[in-house]
Amino acid sequence: MKQQYNYLWALVFMIVTSTSWAYGSSSNSKSCAKPKFTDFTPAENTAVAAGSDFSFLASANTLPNTIKVTVKGLPTSLKVTPNKGGFQASGTIPMSLKGVYARIAITASGSSNCKGDDGWSVKIAE
């Protein structure tokens, strides 16, 4: 009787492992290439005046029409132009922000529909 239980456990083990392999591995699935953002201007924690310009580079796999930027939660308009190896994005810090630290937050989608986000903080002078 004990030998029958051993066979039963072996059968259960084989079923469980085969169903877990059915989900595949990462080598069979499409990889997600998130957009990357670099060359932030002005630099992190720099003191700037309200109305100052900011800019950054977005990687080549970024869909330019999906780039969105907020400064301390306030949406800003962007100018996005093609650049070597990606896109140059620039905008202006809202005039209504004064005497605060603000995060310039970026979100965008990549060509493989993966979302990327990044950003940096600046101190906005009075």
C-alpha positions as a Markdown table, in Angstrom:
| # | Residue | x | y | z |
|---|---|---|---|---|
| 1 | Met | 0.0 | 0.0 | 0.0 |
| 2 | Lys | 2.9 | 2.4 | 0.8 |
| 3 | Gln | 4.3 | 1.9 | -2.7 |
| 4 | Gln | 1.0 | 3.0 | -4.2 |
| 5 | Tyr | 1.2 | 6.3 | -2.3 |
| 6 | Asn | 4.8 | 6.8 | -3.5 |
| 7 | Tyr | 3.5 | 6.4 | -7.1 |
| 8 | Leu | 0.7 | 8.8 | -6.4 |
| 9 | Trp | 3.0 | 11.4 | -5.0 |
| 10 | Ala | 5.3 | 11.0 | -8.0 |
| 11 | Leu | 2.4 | 11.5 | -10.3 |
| 12 | Val | 1.2 | 14.7 | -8.4 |
| 13 | Phe | 4.7 | 16.1 | -8.5 |
| 14 | Met | 5.0 | 15.5 | -12.2 |
| 15 | Ile | 1.6 | 17.2 | -12.8 |
| 16 | Val | 2.5 | 20.3 | -10.7 |
| 17 | Thr | 5.9 | 20.8 | -12.3 |
| 18 | Ser | 4.6 | 20.3 | -15.8 |
| 19 | Thr | 1.9 | 23.0 | -15.3 |
| 20 | Ser | 4.4 | 25.4 | -13.9 |
| 21 | Trp | 6.7 | 25.0 | -17.0 |
| 22 | Ala | 3.7 | 25.7 | -19.2 |
| 23 | Tyr | 3.9 | 29.3 | -18.3 |
| 24 | Gly | 7.1 | 29.6 | -20.2 |
| 25 | Ser | 10.3 | 31.5 | -19.4 |
| 26 | Ser | 11.4 | 35.0 | -20.0 |
| 27 | Ser | 13.4 | 33.9 | -23.0 |
| 28 | Asn | 10.1 | 33.2 | -24.8 |
| 29 | Ser | 8.3 | 36.4 | -23.9 |
| 30 | Lys | 8.7 | 39.8 | -25.3 |
| 31 | Ser | 11.0 | 42.1 | -23.3 |
| 32 | Cys | 9.7 | 45.4 | -22.1 |
| 33 | Ala | 12.0 | 48.3 | -23.0 |
| 34 | Lys | 11.0 | 51.2 | -20.9 |
| 35 | Pro | 11.9 | 54.8 | -22.0 |
| 36 | Lys | 14.9 | 56.3 | -20.3 |
| 37 | Phe | 15.4 | 59.9 | -19.4 |
| 38 | Thr | 18.8 | 61.6 | -19.1 |
| 39 | Asp | 20.7 | 65.0 | -19.2 |
| 40 | Phe | 18.3 | 66.8 | -16.8 |
| 41 | Thr | 18.8 | 70.6 | -16.9 |
| 42 | Pro | 18.9 | 72.4 | -14.5 |
| 43 | Ala | 20.8 | 69.9 | -12.3 |
| 44 | Glu | 19.1 | 68.2 | -9.3 |
| 45 | Asn | 18.4 | 70.5 | -6.3 |
| 46 | Thr | 19.6 | 73.6 | -8.2 |
| 47 | Ala | 17.9 | 76.9 | -7.3 |
| 48 | Val | 16.0 | 78.4 | -10.2 |
| 49 | Ala | 13.5 | 81.2 | -10.8 |
| 50 | Ala | 9.9 | 80.7 | -11.6 |
| 51 | Gly | 9.5 | 80.7 | -15.4 |
| 52 | Ser | 12.9 | 79.1 | -15.9 |
| 53 | Asp | 13.4 | 76.6 | -18.7 |
| 54 | Phe | 14.1 | 72.9 | -18.1 |
| 55 | Ser | 15.1 | 70.2 | -20.5 |
| 56 | Phe | 16.0 | 66.5 | -20.7 |
| 57 | Leu | 16.7 | 63.8 | -23.3 |
| 58 | Ala | 14.4 | 60.8 | -23.9 |
| 59 | Ser | 15.6 | 57.6 | -25.3 |
| 60 | Ala | 15.0 | 56.6 | -28.9 |
| 61 | Asn | 12.4 | 54.0 | -28.0 |
| 62 | Thr | 10.2 | 56.7 | -26.5 |
| 63 | Leu | 7.0 | 57.6 | -28.3 |
| 64 | Pro | 7.3 | 61.4 | -28.3 |
| 65 | Asn | 3.6 | 62.1 | -28.3 |
| 66 | Thr | 3.3 | 60.3 | -24.9 |
| 67 | Ile | 5.8 | 62.3 | -23.0 |
| 68 | Lys | 4.0 | 64.2 | -20.2 |
| 69 | Val | 5.6 | 66.4 | -17.6 |
| 70 | Thr | 4.3 | 67.9 | -14.4 |
| 71 | Val | 6.0 | 70.4 | -12.1 |
| 72 | Lys | 4.9 | 69.9 | -8.5 |
| 73 | Gly | 1.7 | 68.3 | -9.9 |
| 74 | Leu | 1.0 | 71.2 | -12.4 |
| 75 | Pro | 1.0 | 70.1 | -16.0 |
| 76 | Thr | 3.4 | 72.0 | -18.3 |
| 77 | Ser | 3.6 | 72.3 | -22.1 |
| 78 | Leu | 6.5 | 70.7 | -23.8 |
| 79 | Lys | 8.5 | 71.1 | -27.0 |
| 80 | Val | 9.8 | 67.7 | -28.2 |
| 81 | Thr | 12.3 | 67.6 | -31.0 |
| 82 | Pro | 14.2 | 64.7 | -32.5 |
| 83 | Asn | 17.8 | 64.4 | -31.4 |
| 84 | Lys | 20.7 | 62.0 | -32.0 |
| 85 | Gly | 19.7 | 58.8 | -30.3 |
| 86 | Gly | 16.3 | 60.0 | -29.0 |
| 87 | Phe | 14.3 | 63.2 | -28.3 |
| 88 | Gln | 15.1 | 66.5 | -26.7 |
| 89 | Ala | 12.2 | 67.8 | -24.5 |
| 90 | Ser | 12.0 | 71.2 | -23.0 |
| 91 | Gly | 9.5 | 73.3 | -21.1 |
| 92 | Thr | 9.1 | 76.1 | -18.6 |
| 93 | Ile | 8.6 | 76.0 | -14.8 |
| 94 | Pro | 5.1 | 77.5 | -14.0 |
| 95 | Met | 5.2 | 81.2 | -12.8 |
| 96 | Ser | 2.8 | 80.3 | -9.9 |
| 97 | Leu | 5.5 | 78.3 | -8.1 |
| 98 | Lys | 7.7 | 80.3 | -5.9 |
| 99 | Gly | 9.7 | 79.6 | -2.7 |
| 100 | Val | 9.2 | 75.8 | -2.9 |
| 101 | Tyr | 11.0 | 72.6 | -3.9 |
| 102 | Ala | 9.3 | 71.1 | -6.9 |
| 103 | Arg | 9.7 | 67.7 | -8.6 |
| 104 | Ile | 9.8 | 67.8 | -12.4 |
| 105 | Ala | 8.1 | 64.4 | -13.0 |
| 106 | Ile | 8.2 | 62.7 | -16.4 |
| 107 | Thr | 6.1 | 59.9 | -17.7 |
| 108 | Ala | 6.1 | 58.3 | -21.2 |
| 109 | Ser | 5.4 | 55.1 | -23.1 |
| 110 | Gly | 8.0 | 53.2 | -25.1 |
| 111 | Ser | 7.6 | 51.6 | -28.5 |
| 112 | Ser | 6.8 | 48.2 | -26.8 |
| 113 | Asn | 4.0 | 49.9 | -24.8 |
| 114 | Cys | 6.0 | 49.9 | -21.6 |
| 115 | Lys | 5.7 | 52.9 | -19.4 |
| 116 | Gly | 8.6 | 54.7 | -18.0 |
| 117 | Asp | 8.9 | 57.5 | -15.4 |
| 118 | Asp | 11.6 | 59.6 | -13.9 |
| 119 | Gly | 12.3 | 63.1 | -12.8 |
| 120 | Trp | 14.3 | 65.4 | -10.6 |
| 121 | Ser | 13.8 | 68.1 | -8.0 |
| 122 | Val | 14.7 | 71.8 | -8.1 |
| 123 | Lys | 14.3 | 74.7 | -5.6 |
| 124 | Ile | 12.3 | 77.5 | -7.0 |
| 125 | Ala | 13.3 | 80.9 | -5.6 |
| 126 | Glu | 10.9 | 83.5 | -4.3 |
